[in-house]
């Protein structure tokens, strides 16, 4: 069941709202069909998947040699140009047809 309420966040809380929030503190969490309680195995798998995703997102510091022209164009993108270069390299290195053009 969905309950919708409009609350003016700039106004102070009413007595009714305070009582409602206080009642929620002691209200038990009840899993249902749409939101079942997760098993320890499911939680462990979620944590491991998150750890792997974070490790893959972590960027490595490397030194590469770029032509003056390539560096000038990259820097013209402004702040974050190294991220743009990273995306270009990743896209090219994972697309066989693009990579073939540069081999």
TAQUIHU-V630841 format. One record per helix or strand of 3 or more residues. SS is the DSSP state (h for helix, s for strand). FROM is the first residue (numbers start at 1). TO is the last residue. If there is no record, write none. Layout:
BEGIN
SS & FROM & TO
SS & FROM & TO
END
This chain:
BEGIN
h & 15 & 26
h & 40 & 57
h & 68 & 75
h & 81 & 93
h & 96 & 101
END
